[in-house]
């Protein structure tokens, strides 16, 4: 829970800046473009949740991998492969966020 709040706190200024830059001026008053704000929020959530879940998976898998490597050193390369697979979750969240931001 604390990790998700940290991710949100990091992305809140970016979301505000995107919302302000997506404002359309009509009759002297800026009106926010709801679609752009929604896409920006969705992209931030996709990236934030992807990174938070990836960090959780890496913590669990990395701990088990180091425990296995302490007992059998020949398992280290195989164990690091599983850590790299968990890191792929963060990359996937980043790619989805970039794809969403290109639709703006």
N, CA, C and O atoms as a printed pandas DataFrame, in Angstrom:
     atom_number atom_name residue_name chain_id  residue_number  x_coord  y_coord  z_coord
0              1         N          UNK        A               1    0.822   -1.185    0.000
1              2        CA          UNK        A               1    0.000    0.000    0.000
2              3         C          UNK        A               1    0.866    1.249    0.000
3              4         O          UNK        A               1    0.578    2.214   -0.707
4              5         N          UNK        A               2    1.917    1.225    0.788
5              6        CA          UNK        A               2    2.807    2.379    0.858
6              7         C          UNK        A               2    3.502    2.603   -0.474
7              8         O          UNK        A               2    3.753    3.743   -0.864
8              9         N          UNK        A               3    3.818    1.504   -1.181
9             10        CA          UNK        A               3    4.467    1.617   -2.479
10            11         C          UNK        A               3    3.539    2.274   -3.485
11            12         O          UNK        A               3    3.973    3.123   -4.263
12            13         N          UNK        A               4    2.271    1.897   -3.480
13            14        CA          UNK        A               4    1.321    2.504   -4.408
14            15         C          UNK        A               4    1.136    3.986   -4.124
15            16         O          UNK        A               4    1.001    4.780   -5.055
16            17         N          UNK        A               5    1.127    4.369   -2.857
17            18        CA          UNK        A               5    1.012    5.787   -2.521
18            19         C          UNK        A               5    2.249    6.563   -2.969
19            20         O          UNK        A               5    2.146    7.710   -3.402
20            21         N          UNK        A               6    3.405    5.939   -2.863
21            22        CA          UNK        A               6    4.636    6.580   -3.320
22            23         C          UNK        A               6    4.610    6.775   -4.827
23            24         O          UNK        A               6    4.985    7.835   -5.328
24            25         N          UNK        A               7    4.166    5.750   -5.550
25            26        CA          UNK        A               7    4.080    5.854   -7.012
26            27         C          UNK        A               7    3.100    6.951   -7.396
27            28         O          UNK        A               7    3.375    7.735   -8.304
28            29         N          UNK        A               8    1.958    7.016   -6.716
29            30        CA          UNK        A               8    0.990    8.061   -7.012
30            31         C          UNK        A               8    1.558    9.441   -6.711
31            32         O          UNK        A               8    1.329   10.386   -7.466
32            33         N          UNK        A               9    2.295    9.562   -5.614
33            34        CA          UNK        A               9    2.884   10.855   -5.253
34            35         C          UNK        A               9    3.920   11.296   -6.289
35            36         O          UNK        A               9    4.092   12.491   -6.528
36            37         N          UNK        A              10    4.602   10.339   -6.897
37            38        CA          UNK        A              10    5.582   10.686   -7.920
38            39         C          UNK        A              10    4.911   11.127   -9.217
39            40         O          UNK        A              10    5.434   11.991   -9.922
40            41         N          UNK        A              11    3.752   10.539   -9.539
41            42        CA          UNK        A              11    3.110   10.837  -10.802
42            43         C          UNK        A              11    2.074   11.955  -10.712
43            44         O          UNK        A              11    1.610   12.426  -11.750
44            45         N          UNK        A              12    1.695   12.393   -9.526
45            46        CA          UNK        A              12    0.685   13.435   -9.389
46            47         C          UNK        A              12    1.097   14.744  -10.070
47            48         O          UNK        A              12    0.269   15.325  -10.772
48            49         N          UNK        A              13    2.328   15.242   -9.903
49            50        CA          UNK        A              13    2.697   16.474  -10.611
50            51         C          UNK        A              13    2.688   16.307  -12.124
51            52         O          UNK        A              13    2.329   17.234  -12.849
52            53         N          UNK        A              14    3.084   15.125  -12.607
53            54        CA          UNK        A              14    3.071   14.893  -14.051
54            55         C          UNK        A              14    1.651   14.875  -14.587
55            56         O          UNK        A              14    1.380   15.402  -15.666
56            57         N          UNK        A              15    0.738   14.265  -13.828
57            58        CA          UNK        A              15   -0.660   14.240  -14.254
58            59         C          UNK        A              15   -1.251   15.641  -14.282
59            60         O          UNK        A              15   -2.017   15.978  -15.184
60            61         N          UNK        A              16   -0.901   16.449  -13.305
61            62        CA          UNK        A              16   -1.398   17.820  -13.269
62            63         C          UNK        A              16   -0.877   18.618  -14.458
63            64         O          UNK        A              16   -1.616   19.381  -15.078
64            65         N          UNK        A              17    0.394   18.435  -14.766
65            66        CA          UNK        A              17    0.975   19.144  -15.906
66            67         C          UNK        A              17    0.342   18.694  -17.216
67            68         O          UNK        A              17    0.094   19.514  -18.099
68            69         N          UNK        A              18    0.079   17.389  -17.348
69            70        CA          UNK        A              18   -0.569   16.898  -18.562
70            71         C          UNK        A              18   -1.987   17.431  -18.682
71            72         O          UNK        A              18   -2.435   17.785  -19.772
72            73         N          UNK        A              19   -2.685   17.488  -17.565
73            74        CA          UNK        A              19   -4.057   17.992  -17.594
74            75         C          UNK        A              19   -4.085   19.465  -17.972
75            76         O          UNK        A              19   -4.974   19.899  -18.705
76            77         N          UNK        A              20   -3.122   20.240  -17.478
77            78        CA          UNK        A              20   -3.071   21.656  -17.809
78            79         C          UNK        A              20   -2.678   21.872  -19.261
79            80         O          UNK        A              20   -3.195   22.778  -19.916
80            81         N          UNK        A              21   -1.761   21.045  -19.775
81            82        CA          UNK        A              21   -1.350   21.209  -21.165
82            83         C          UNK        A              21   -2.416   20.725  -22.130
83            84         O          UNK        A              21   -2.430   21.132  -23.291
84            85         N          UNK        A              22   -3.324   19.848  -21.660
85            86        CA          UNK        A              22   -4.392   19.338  -22.518
86            87         C          UNK        A              22   -5.622   20.239  -22.508
87            88         O          UNK        A              22   -6.621   19.927  -23.155
88            89         N          UNK        A              23   -5.559   21.355  -21.779
89            90        CA          UNK        A              23   -6.713   22.246  -21.694
90            91         C          UNK        A              23   -6.949   22.929  -23.034
91            92         O          UNK        A              23   -6.015   23.380  -23.696
92            93         N          UNK        A              24   -8.213   22.994  -23.414
93            94        CA          UNK        A              24   -8.599   23.634  -24.664
94            95         C          UNK        A              24   -9.272   24.958  -24.307
95            96         O          UNK        A              24  -10.182   25.003  -23.479
96            97         N          UNK        A              25   -8.813   26.024  -24.942
97            98        CA          UNK        A              25   -9.372   27.332  -24.627
98            99         C          UNK        A              25  -10.624   27.576  -25.460
99           100         O          UNK        A              25  -10.596   27.512  -26.689
100          101         N          UNK        A              26  -11.707   27.854  -24.773
101          102        CA          UNK        A              26  -12.945   28.229  -25.458
102          103         C          UNK        A              26  -13.633   29.302  -24.629
103          104         O          UNK        A              26  -13.858   29.123  -23.432
104          105         N          UNK        A              27  -13.958   30.392  -25.256
105          106        CA          UNK        A              27  -14.620   31.533  -24.635
106          107         C          UNK        A              27  -13.799   32.067  -23.460
107          108         O          UNK        A              27  -14.361   32.432  -22.427
108          109         N          UNK        A              28  -12.498   32.114  -23.608
109          110        CA          UNK        A              28  -11.643   32.713  -22.607
110          111         C          UNK        A              28  -11.336   31.853  -21.396
111          112         O          UNK        A              28  -10.431   32.190  -20.633
112          113         N          UNK        A              29  -12.050   30.759  -21.189
113          114        CA          UNK        A              29  -11.810   29.914  -20.026
114          115         C          UNK        A              29  -11.317   28.538  -20.493
115          116         O          UNK        A              29  -11.931   27.932  -21.372
116          117         N          UNK        A              30  -10.221   28.040  -19.918
117          118        CA          UNK        A              30   -9.733   26.728  -20.339
118          119         C          UNK        A              30  -10.663   25.604  -19.863
119          120         O          UNK        A              30  -11.069   25.555  -18.701
120          121         N          UNK        A              31  -10.980   24.720  -20.783
121          122        CA          UNK        A              31  -11.802   23.563  -20.469
122          123         C          UNK        A              31  -10.945   22.319  -20.648
123          124         O          UNK        A              31  -10.379   22.120  -21.723
124          125         N          UNK        A              32  -10.835   21.487  -19.638
125          126        CA          UNK        A              32   -9.966   20.319  -19.758
126          127         C          UNK        A              32  -10.525   19.306  -20.765
127          128         O          UNK        A              32  -11.734   19.092  -20.849
128          129         N          UNK        A              33   -9.636   18.704  -21.506
129          130        CA          UNK        A              33  -10.002   17.652  -22.432
130          131         C          UNK        A              33  -10.068   16.348  -21.635
131          132         O          UNK        A              33   -9.037   15.805  -21.240
132          133         N          UNK        A              34  -11.262   15.857  -21.406
133          134        CA          UNK        A              34  -11.464   14.708  -20.527
134          135         C          UNK        A              34  -10.779   13.465  -21.071
135          136         O          UNK        A              34  -10.262   12.660  -20.296
136          137         N          UNK        A              35  -10.766   13.293  -22.391
137          138        CA          UNK        A              35  -10.136   12.104  -22.972
138          139         C          UNK        A              35   -8.630   12.098  -22.707
139          140         O          UNK        A              35   -8.065   11.057  -22.372
140          141         N          UNK        A              36   -7.982   13.249  -22.854
141          142        CA          UNK        A              36   -6.541   13.331  -22.620
142          143         C          UNK        A              36   -6.209   13.101  -21.147
143          144         O          UNK        A              36   -5.216   12.448  -20.824
144          145         N          UNK        A              37   -7.034   13.633  -20.266
145          146        CA          UNK        A              37   -6.809   13.433  -18.839
146          147         C          UNK        A              37   -7.005   11.963  -18.480
147          148         O          UNK        A              37   -6.234   11.404  -17.700
148          149         N          UNK        A              38   -8.029   11.339  -19.044
149          150        CA          UNK        A              38   -8.275    9.922  -18.790
150          151         C          UNK        A              38   -7.140    9.039  -19.292
151          152         O          UNK        A              38   -6.735    8.093  -18.616
152          153         N          UNK        A              39   -6.623    9.354  -20.492
153          154        CA          UNK        A              39   -5.501    8.573  -21.029
154          155         C          UNK        A              39   -4.245    8.764  -20.176
155          156         O          UNK        A              39   -3.496    7.814  -19.946
156          157         N          UNK        A              40   -4.017    9.994  -19.709
157          158        CA          UNK        A              40   -2.845   10.244  -18.874
158          159         C          UNK        A              40   -2.957    9.495  -17.545
159          160         O          UNK        A              40   -1.975    8.926  -17.070
160          161         N          UNK        A              41   -4.141    9.494  -16.948
161          162        CA          UNK        A              41   -4.339    8.760  -15.686
162          163         C          UNK        A              41   -4.189    7.258  -15.901
163          164         O          UNK        A              41   -3.591    6.567  -15.076
164          165         N          UNK        A              42   -4.728    6.755  -17.002
165          166        CA          UNK        A              42   -4.613    5.333  -17.301
166          167         C          UNK        A              42   -3.169    4.935  -17.537
167          168         O          UNK        A              42   -2.731    3.880  -17.077
168          169         N          UNK        A              43   -2.422    5.772  -18.252
169          170        CA          UNK        A              43   -1.004    5.479  -18.493
170          171         C          UNK        A              43   -0.220    5.491  -17.188
171          172         O          UNK        A              43    0.640    4.637  -16.972
172          173         N          UNK        A              44   -0.512    6.453  -16.315
173          174        CA          UNK        A              44    0.195    6.511  -15.031
174          175         C          UNK        A              44   -0.130    5.294  -14.171
175          176         O          UNK        A              44    0.749    4.750  -13.502
176          177         N          UNK        A              45   -1.388    4.867  -14.187
177          178        CA          UNK        A              45   -1.757    3.684  -13.418
178          179         C          UNK        A              45   -1.128    2.419  -13.996
179          180         O          UNK        A              45   -0.676    1.550  -13.251
180          181         N          UNK        A              46   -1.101    2.319  -15.323
181          182        CA          UNK        A              46   -0.497    1.133  -15.950
182          183         C          UNK        A              46    0.976    1.027  -15.580
183          184         O          UNK        A              46    1.464   -0.051  -15.239
184          185         N          UNK        A              47    1.671    2.139  -15.647
185          186        CA          UNK        A              47    3.095    2.124  -15.326
186          187         C          UNK        A              47    3.317    1.922  -13.830
187          188         O          UNK        A              47    4.168    1.128  -13.428
188          189         N          UNK        A              48    2.559    2.632  -13.011
189          190        CA          UNK        A              48    2.743    2.540  -11.559
190          191         C          UNK        A              48    2.428    1.167  -11.010
191          192         O          UNK        A              48    3.187    0.628  -10.205
192          193         N          UNK        A              49    1.315    0.594  -11.437
193          194        CA          UNK        A              49    0.952   -0.734  -10.946
194          195         C          UNK        A              49    1.919   -1.781  -11.483
195          196         O          UNK        A              49    2.280   -2.719  -10.773
196          197         N          UNK        A              50    2.341   -1.622  -12.739
197          198        CA          UNK        A              50    3.319   -2.565  -13.301
198          199         C          UNK        A              50    4.634   -2.554  -12.542
199          200         O          UNK        A              50    5.213   -3.608  -12.279
200          201         N          UNK        A              51    5.100   -1.377  -12.192
201          202        CA          UNK        A              51    6.364   -1.270  -11.462
202          203         C          UNK        A              51    6.212   -1.781  -10.027
203          204         O          UNK        A              51    7.102   -2.456   -9.511
204          205         N          UNK        A              52    5.093   -1.460   -9.387
205          206        CA          UNK        A              52    4.886   -1.923   -8.010
206          207         C          UNK        A              52    4.796   -3.449   -7.944
207          208         O          UNK        A              52    5.380   -4.071   -7.057
208          209         N          UNK        A              53    4.073   -4.041   -8.871
209          210        CA          UNK        A              53    3.965   -5.510   -8.894
210          211         C          UNK        A              53    5.302   -6.153   -9.254
211          212         O          UNK        A              53    5.655   -7.203   -8.717
212          213         N          UNK        A              54    6.037   -5.524  -10.157
213          214        CA          UNK        A              54    7.349   -6.037  -10.520
214          215         C          UNK        A              54    8.307   -5.978   -9.329
215          216         O          UNK        A              54    9.074   -6.914   -9.100
216          217         N          UNK        A              55    8.263   -4.894   -8.581
217          218        CA          UNK        A              55    9.131   -4.779   -7.404
218          219         C          UNK        A              55    8.787   -5.830   -6.358
219          220         O          UNK        A              55    9.678   -6.399   -5.727
220          221         N          UNK        A              56    7.511   -6.084   -6.178
221          222        CA          UNK        A              56    7.091   -7.117   -5.226
222          223         C          UNK        A              56    7.577   -8.491   -5.679
223          224         O          UNK        A              56    8.082   -9.270   -4.871
224          225         N          UNK        A              57    7.424   -8.788   -6.974
225          226        CA          UNK        A              57    7.858  -10.088   -7.497
226          227         C          UNK        A              57    9.376  -10.245   -7.402
227          228         O          UNK        A              57    9.869  -11.318   -7.055
228          229         N          UNK        A              58   10.108   -9.188   -7.706
229          230        CA          UNK        A              58   11.573   -9.257   -7.638
230          231         C          UNK        A              58   12.032   -9.460   -6.200
231          232         O          UNK        A              58   12.985  -10.199   -5.954
232          233         N          UNK        A              59   11.367   -8.815   -5.253
233          234        CA          UNK        A              59   11.740   -8.994   -3.843
234          235         C          UNK        A              59   11.551  -10.437   -3.408
235          236         O          UNK        A              59   12.412  -11.009   -2.740
236          237         N          UNK        A              60   10.427  -11.022   -3.786
237          238        CA          UNK        A              60   10.164  -12.411   -3.389
238          239         C          UNK        A              60   11.081  -13.386   -4.122
239          240         O          UNK        A              60   11.665  -14.277   -3.505
240          241         N          UNK        A              61   11.207  -13.218   -5.430
241          242        CA          UNK        A              61   12.019  -14.152   -6.216
242          243         C          UNK        A              61   13.505  -13.977   -5.901
243          244         O          UNK        A              61   14.247  -14.955   -5.814
244          245         N          UNK        A              62   13.931  -12.724   -5.731
245          246        CA          UNK        A              62   15.344  -12.478   -5.426
246          247         C          UNK        A              62   15.769  -13.072   -4.106
247          248         O          UNK        A              62   16.874  -13.599   -3.986
248          249         N          UNK        A              63   14.898  -12.991   -3.108
249          250        CA          UNK        A              63   15.198  -13.585   -1.807
250          251         C          UNK        A              63   15.341  -15.097   -1.918
251          252         O          UNK        A              63   16.277  -15.688   -1.378
252          253         N          UNK        A              64   14.405  -15.707   -2.622
253          254        CA          UNK        A              64   14.469  -17.160   -2.799
254          255         C          UNK        A              64   15.672  -17.558   -3.653
255          256         O          UNK        A              64   16.285  -18.597   -3.412
256          257         N          UNK        A              65   16.009  -16.749   -4.637
257          258        CA          UNK        A              65   17.140  -17.058   -5.510
258          259         C          UNK        A              65   18.460  -17.009   -4.740
259          260         O          UNK        A              65   19.319  -17.873   -4.918
260          261         N          UNK        A              66   18.616  -16.010   -3.897
261          262        CA          UNK        A              66   19.855  -15.919   -3.131
262          263         C          UNK        A              66   19.949  -17.030   -2.093
263          264         O          UNK        A              66   21.039  -17.518   -1.795
264          265         N          UNK        A              67   18.802  -17.430   -1.541
265          266        CA          UNK        A              67   18.802  -18.558   -0.608
266          267         C          UNK        A              67   19.189  -19.849   -1.304
267          268         O          UNK        A              67   19.937  -20.657   -0.753
268          269         N          UNK        A              68   18.685  -20.046   -2.511
269          270        CA          UNK        A              68   19.036  -21.252   -3.275
270          271         C          UNK        A              68   20.499  -21.210   -3.703
271          272         O          UNK        A              68   21.174  -22.240   -3.697
272          273         N          UNK        A              69   20.996  -20.029   -4.073
273          274        CA          UNK        A              69   22.393  -19.905   -4.505
274          275         C          UNK        A              69   23.357  -20.115   -3.338
275          276         O          UNK        A              69   24.489  -20.555   -3.538
276          277         N          UNK        A              70   22.915  -19.804   -2.135
277          278        CA          UNK        A              70   23.776  -20.031   -0.977
278          279         C          UNK        A              70   23.972  -21.524   -0.727
279          280         O          UNK        A              70   25.039  -21.960   -0.295
280          281         N          UNK        A              71   22.932  -22.292   -1.004
281          282        CA          UNK        A              71   23.038  -23.739   -0.800
282          283         C          UNK        A              71   23.691  -24.449   -1.983
283          284         O          UNK        A              71   24.511  -25.349   -1.803
284          285         N          UNK        A              72   23.314  -24.027   -3.209
285          286        CA          UNK        A              72   23.866  -24.635   -4.422
286          287         C          UNK        A              72   24.284  -23.513   -5.371
287          288         O          UNK        A              72   23.431  -22.953   -6.059
288          289         N          UNK        A              73   25.564  -23.171   -5.427
289          290        CA          UNK        A              73   26.020  -22.053   -6.261
290          291         C          UNK        A              73   25.727  -22.233   -7.755
291          292         O          UNK        A              73   25.639  -21.242   -8.481
292          293         N          UNK        A              74   25.577  -23.462   -8.224
293          294        CA          UNK        A              74   25.326  -23.669   -9.648
294          295         C          UNK        A              74   23.899  -23.249  -10.054
295          296         O          UNK        A              74   23.596  -23.183  -11.246
296          297         N          UNK        A              75   23.044  -22.973   -9.100
297          298        CA          UNK        A              75   21.681  -22.525   -9.402
298          299         C          UNK        A              75   21.572  -21.008   -9.586
299          300         O          UNK        A              75   20.487  -20.507   -9.880
300          301         N          UNK        A              76   22.664  -20.275   -9.419
301          302        CA          UNK        A              76   22.601  -18.815   -9.445
302          303         C          UNK        A              76   22.141  -18.283  -10.799
303          304         O          UNK        A              76   21.271  -17.414  -10.855
304          305         N          UNK        A              77   22.714  -18.793  -11.894
305          306        CA          UNK        A              77   22.332  -18.268  -13.214
306          307         C          UNK        A              77   20.877  -18.593  -13.530
307          308         O          UNK        A              77   20.175  -17.769  -14.117
308          309         N          UNK        A              78   20.422  -19.761  -13.156
309          310        CA          UNK        A              78   19.034  -20.136  -13.390
310          311         C          UNK        A              78   18.095  -19.282  -12.538
311          312         O          UNK        A              78   17.010  -18.909  -12.986
312          313         N          UNK        A              79   18.505  -18.982  -11.339
313          314        CA          UNK        A              79   17.674  -18.175  -10.453
314          315         C          UNK        A              79   17.602  -16.725  -10.938
315          316         O          UNK        A              79   16.551  -16.092  -10.840
316          317         N          UNK        A              80   18.704  -16.202  -11.456
317          318        CA          UNK        A              80   18.704  -14.825  -11.959
318          319         C          UNK        A              80   17.822  -14.681  -13.192
319          320         O          UNK        A              80   17.321  -13.592  -13.471
320          321         N          UNK        A              81   17.629  -15.758  -13.925
321          322        CA          UNK        A              81   16.721  -15.732  -15.069
322          323         C          UNK        A              81   15.293  -15.439  -14.609
323          324         O          UNK        A              81   14.572  -14.690  -15.269
324          325         N          UNK        A              82   14.887  -16.015  -13.502
325          326        CA          UNK        A              82   13.549  -15.765  -12.981
326          327         C          UNK        A              82   13.402  -14.323  -12.489
327          328         O          UNK        A              82   12.326  -13.735  -12.601
328          329         N          UNK        A              83   14.464  -13.762  -11.954
329          330        CA          UNK        A              83   14.431  -12.352  -11.541
330          331         C          UNK        A              83   14.272  -11.458  -12.774
331          332         O          UNK        A              83   13.533  -10.474  -12.741
332          333         N          UNK        A              84   14.961  -11.803  -13.849
333          334        CA          UNK        A              84   14.845  -11.020  -15.087
334          335         C          UNK        A              84   13.441  -11.124  -15.673
335          336         O          UNK        A              84   12.934  -10.151  -16.232
336          337         N          UNK        A              85   12.813  -12.275  -15.555
337          338        CA          UNK        A              85   11.434  -12.413  -16.040
338          339         C          UNK        A              85   10.477  -11.524  -15.248
339          340         O          UNK        A              85    9.547  -10.949  -15.813
340          341         N          UNK        A              86   10.705  -11.415  -13.959
341          342        CA          UNK        A              86    9.869  -10.528  -13.142
342          343         C          UNK        A              86   10.106   -9.067  -13.514
343          344         O          UNK        A              86    9.186   -8.254  -13.436
344          345         N          UNK        A              87   11.316   -8.730  -13.911
345          346        CA          UNK        A              87   11.620   -7.362  -14.334
346          347         C          UNK        A              87   10.877   -7.012  -15.621
347          348         O          UNK        A              87   10.595   -5.844  -15.891
348          349         N          UNK        A              88   10.568   -8.027  -16.399
349          350        CA          UNK        A              88    9.808   -7.806  -17.624
350          351         C          UNK        A              88    8.433   -7.215  -17.374
351          352         O          UNK        A              88    7.874   -6.573  -18.264
352          353         N          UNK        A              89    7.872   -7.412  -16.193
353          354        CA          UNK        A              89    6.589   -6.799  -15.856
354          355         C          UNK        A              89    6.684   -5.274  -15.865
355          356         O          UNK        A              89    5.768   -4.597  -16.331
356          357         N          UNK        A              90    7.771   -4.742  -15.360
357          358        CA          UNK        A              90    7.956   -3.287  -15.352
358          359         C          UNK        A              90    8.112   -2.754  -16.772
359          360         O          UNK        A              90    7.577   -1.698  -17.110
360          361         N          UNK        A              91    8.840   -3.482  -17.589
361          362        CA          UNK        A              91    9.025   -3.062  -18.982
362          363         C          UNK        A              91    7.688   -3.097  -19.718
363          364         O          UNK        A              91    7.391   -2.205  -20.512
364          365         N          UNK        A              92    6.892   -4.113  -19.457
365          366        CA          UNK        A              92    5.581   -4.217  -20.091
366          367         C          UNK        A              92    4.672   -3.063  -19.669
367          368         O          UNK        A              92    3.964   -2.500  -20.504
368          369         N          UNK        A              93    4.682   -2.710  -18.402
369          370        CA          UNK        A              93    3.904   -1.563  -17.943
370          371         C          UNK        A              93    4.357   -0.268  -18.596
371          372         O          UNK        A              93    3.533    0.586  -18.922
372          373         N          UNK        A              94    5.661   -0.118  -18.789
373          374        CA          UNK        A              94    6.204    1.071  -19.455
374          375         C          UNK        A              94    5.751    1.129  -20.913
375          376         O          UNK        A              94    5.367    2.191  -21.403
376          377         N          UNK        A              95    5.796    0.004  -21.600
377          378        CA          UNK        A              95    5.398   -0.040  -23.013
378          379         C          UNK        A              95    3.911    0.279  -23.155
379          380         O          UNK        A              95    3.519    1.017  -24.059
380          381         N          UNK        A              96    3.089   -0.267  -22.277
381          382        CA          UNK        A              96    1.655    0.018  -22.334
382          383         C          UNK        A              96    1.398    1.498  -22.067
383          384         O          UNK        A              96    0.548    2.103  -22.722
384          385         N          UNK        A              97    2.119    2.089  -21.115
385          386        CA          UNK        A              97    1.957    3.516  -20.830
386          387         C          UNK        A              97    2.351    4.365  -22.035
387          388         O          UNK        A              97    1.663    5.334  -22.354
388          389         N          UNK        A              98    3.434    4.021  -22.701
389          390        CA          UNK        A              98    3.862    4.774  -23.891
390          391         C          UNK        A              98    2.828    4.638  -25.003
391          392         O          UNK        A              98    2.527    5.613  -25.691
392          393         N          UNK        A              99    2.285    3.440  -25.183
393          394        CA          UNK        A              99    1.255    3.244  -26.214
394          395         C          UNK        A              99    0.004    4.069  -25.918
395          396         O          UNK        A              99   -0.605    4.618  -26.836
396          397         N          UNK        A             100   -0.379    4.160  -24.655
397          398        CA          UNK        A             100   -1.527    4.973  -24.292
398          399         C          UNK        A             100   -1.260    6.454  -24.498
399          400         O          UNK        A             100   -2.144    7.183  -24.946
400          401         N          UNK        A             101   -0.061    6.907  -24.178
401          402        CA          UNK        A             101    0.260    8.328  -24.335
402          403         C          UNK        A             101    0.361    8.736  -25.802
403          404         O          UNK        A             101    0.177    9.910  -26.125
404          405         N          UNK        A             102    0.649    7.795  -26.688
405          406        CA          UNK        A             102    0.697    8.119  -28.119
406          407         C          UNK        A             102   -0.681    8.358  -28.692
407          408         O          UNK        A             102   -0.809    8.971  -29.752
408          409         N          UNK        A             103   -1.723    7.886  -28.013
409          410        CA          UNK        A             103   -3.090    8.087  -28.491
410          411         C          UNK        A             103   -3.632    9.465  -28.156
411          412         O          UNK        A             103   -4.721    9.821  -28.607
412          413         N          UNK        A             104   -2.896   10.253  -27.371
413          414        CA          UNK        A             104   -3.380   11.581  -26.972
414          415         C          UNK        A             104   -3.367   12.549  -28.121
415          416         O          UNK        A             104   -3.744   13.709  -27.954
